Amino acid sequence: MTRLFILLYAGVLTVLFLAWYIHGAVLKQRAAADRARVFEEAHGGGARLVAGELDAAPRDDRDQVLQTLRGRFAYPLEVILLADLPKSVHQQISDAGDVAYFHPEGEREVVVAALSNGTEAVRLGPFPDYQLQSIEESIGGWMRLAATRLESISPEERQVALDKIQQQFKFPIDVARQPDVPAQTRRQFKSGKDVVFFMQGDDRWFAATPLPGGSEVFRCGPFPSFEQIEQKAATTMVALVLLLAAIAIALLLRPIARQLRHVENAAKSIAAGDLSARVDERRVRSAKPLAQAFNQMASRTESLVRTQREMLQAVSHELRTPLSRMRFAIDLIETAKDEKERHQRLESLDAATEELDELVGELLSYVRMETAEPQLNCEHIALQEALDVLIPKHSALYPSIHFYVNGNAVDEPNTILADRTGFYRAIGNLLSNAGRFAKSQVLINAESHNGLITVDVDDDGSGIPKSERARIFEPFVRLDDSSNGHGAGLGLALVKRIVAQHGGSIDVSTSLLGGCRMRTTWPGEVRTDSILNEHTARNVG
């Protein structure tokens, strides 16, 4: 999960960084393009007016006209050769007709307008920043020039002149009455300003200069305005982030999806009946917890299905023997000659019933342990106390076998931390198994080491061959396959399951008595009070 988080987090940071970088580049490019548009529209007409004045002047008077025009502009005005302009500017002039805007290296923006001789151009600029006063200064030159043209003609010819001037500009121009401009603008005229830049109407910008007589003004506008670059850039930014995020997430999720496909294939294999299918955890590092949980589930499922199959086999095979005995006993009861023989047949039937009950109990216990999570109620159990209960019971079941405890194995008594029912059942099964195969004696020994208690159950029987020792802990395995064998071969399987639930272990070896030794290991603690100090070797049977 941590690896997946770091992977996705790094991807998100990468997306945000790329989006920020691209957003800055796009914003800068769009702002530059919009600035060029505004400068071309705002100053292109003025450049055309100046070019027209110079074209109309005689060649010998051009310098004087140029000097006069310079006095009307607040920024440089000069005539340059077209050949001195960059090729890109020539292309702009060719595309736009006669005007181009460009940004000379190391200077602010300028506007050029080609003269009619085809070899020269008028250059206006560099322009000041777009502050209010600077705007008035930058547009004042050509507004004064246009107003001068309107002063020298009659009112009847004025409209024709306005139409000609309008052709030079990309925004409206007209002659308006002074009451049509804001009162603040009129007050500025009275204070001596001849060009005023003002806002009117729906937040649009205009400029005006008074005409002689004081009743009219030459008005330009609304001027081209800068686009809402930030708003459009924000929209672009959002779209860009979403696009990059989609690409990044797709790239990040692709290996994860490939890893999850391994889990999917394993699930399909299990669904098809291959219960041994597992997910290779090395190939699904990003989804390793999922793979581990899946493998645990698959192992549990395989165990449950195997248990069910074994149960079916046990029901069909193991139950057949006691049922046959019961049926045979019933038949014998009907043919009994006297009451004594009849009583013997009933005892045989009762024994077969007990065997069947024991068998069913073992089956149910094994199924319960295999199919359900362990519910352990652990407590401290004194080993000697448990043996005092279990040994007399098994001594009665196997009266010819001598059960005893080796008290010299430990100097201090042992207490085992375990579920009482499970512990009694496990040790009881071991004692029963030893009593069944022993010749004459069964020895119980206990030792403590590093907080663990080992309990050994030794018998003097024929022992278990090494080749068979691994099999005896499997369910439904009996080394004596005779029809007289008791149980379903679940005793040691139950012991192994109980010990494993407690975090212990069980193994088989050769006993000092010559038979089999079953050693179980349990969690425990060493206590100071004495329990196993009554006899060095205590005879319980």
Steps between C-alpha positions, in 0.01 A plus 500: 500500500787740584667427167173561316446829685852623421456402136171685461622800702811533283282476192270776623797727581641438153166585342470823700855604414450435129166681508658799677787513250277467193250745648774760545625451146150518351409803711814682395441421133135601508576820691764592243261429213222701664736790570605498136134510391419795728806698393432435133135604530567799728803645321467362150258776399730769642793357307294508182405865564866595544596304189224678309627842613853416387382356170298817431791734580748600228835321521684820594253578782494149655757579769305808612170305504666219694635748754153651541343157549760408761385790711153346521613156618630405844711216362766478226393546138740438214529387141700182442591280205287190449819309426614556859197317640506126581354260245219412741390865504499506119270197513267677748483808277425279203224314689342807667528729198722779628541481882704269724562470872820353639726496803860604417767333711569702814209743439126523560237451231494711181262537204613564143295611197638475149525814287373506146852508350545133595845551652427687823272472802387710794598359838300596811636399838619347719176555691474555876322259735122494491441725797223758468729800449728303270204393286389860461853594398533211257173569315514878534727549199282349233178630664635853474599431142148375415339793682718743302366353177143553619567861609587622152185382323137605504239306695354375171834342397572367848308175457689420180828564683388286794423215262849524353660509843281209614653287228835530679369363830346174624283669764225765468576873476249784491430861594282528812355782701674573827192403709536149353824442694519461881505812716840404639640502147355845430659633819835365384457684170436824689814443708711500185535134400447456128481116494307302763469122529176406678256218569140520389205268460556131567857542627640584157785744449486813281726796425399854402659830409304830478442667164518879455185671620473294819169334416628186330767237554680255277427163664662163441376173636416274645866396484605140463538350846721227629324166516433337834819303465496375858146369469568329170833376626328359810259312275792375296680408822206295627464321168873440489512364854208267429663378181840448659341342807310256280819409314702471821237292677473273197878453496511440876205263504618296203759299697255473790233371263752252361576382854132473585459289186719236666256496791211478254660207315560317828137556599384363163721195545347432841152548355591245231591245768875550544503560875880502508517823297677783683616852423876548471553781752828601332308604187242715681711726718253790492215269599696268726256525796217407264701207364580380851135522604397321179751221556383459859142480379598253228687282750205510736261413219721213385515371857122519539435322171758235583336450840162460336637242259669313782179512698309346212760228473488443875123479507500245218792297630561547872137475605447180307683280754306596816173495307577150373577388855174646624306326226677171571435538875130558437484185288671303777257629762212346305675159498617507864434169677463635851496821701873487571589482132245768428666723762840443338360602161355817655838586651659456156235728351562755773876492429436555131272792587766656720755455224264669255438783745874544553558501126231760434637712785849492348364592159302792636793622709735490205256678270436764766871568541565511128207720400479749785739753643639382834317635805754440774428578862857477626576459868783376719476120530713308747642204309490264800138595564411413140685169521321414825177516300613336175720213618241322720249518214737335252627253756145375527470474122830310472534307829798300376704814435699672774474886472748705705659848515875568513530757777879537464465671163463844663590640836206740495142431396359624172199707417376507143312793346233335285133443439402240759266300276747493211797412720315217676387364166846512343679332792211254535530398135873446541446284811228303322721447197793392718283266710366335184844415358708457819601157622508570872584861591451868406729774638405871520789745525504885516776758457511879493727716285483871407139534606388189310382170648563172320282202586626158386283188486714186457386140453679167471315386191639415160550868409433675170724455195677819392338478158155519658560770760394787275176326403367430846400864552286500186126454553345156447838326498534180705812289491296197612247457222337202665128502550559488872665844504312755702424855391525671165870581509431853621657488845846626410361740238289657775801520732707672232219748433452580870872546563533723191213719621698561819816589308671174591627198309491120498747248369563126526822317581623177660430457870757404762260215576551368148167606356365837385550846657247775432641840601276805519616855575274750677527858625537500876661643808713357783336534841667488842243283677552127488268264326718227359692440821292228658688211346806468287315246298131497568299191422151605404385173359 
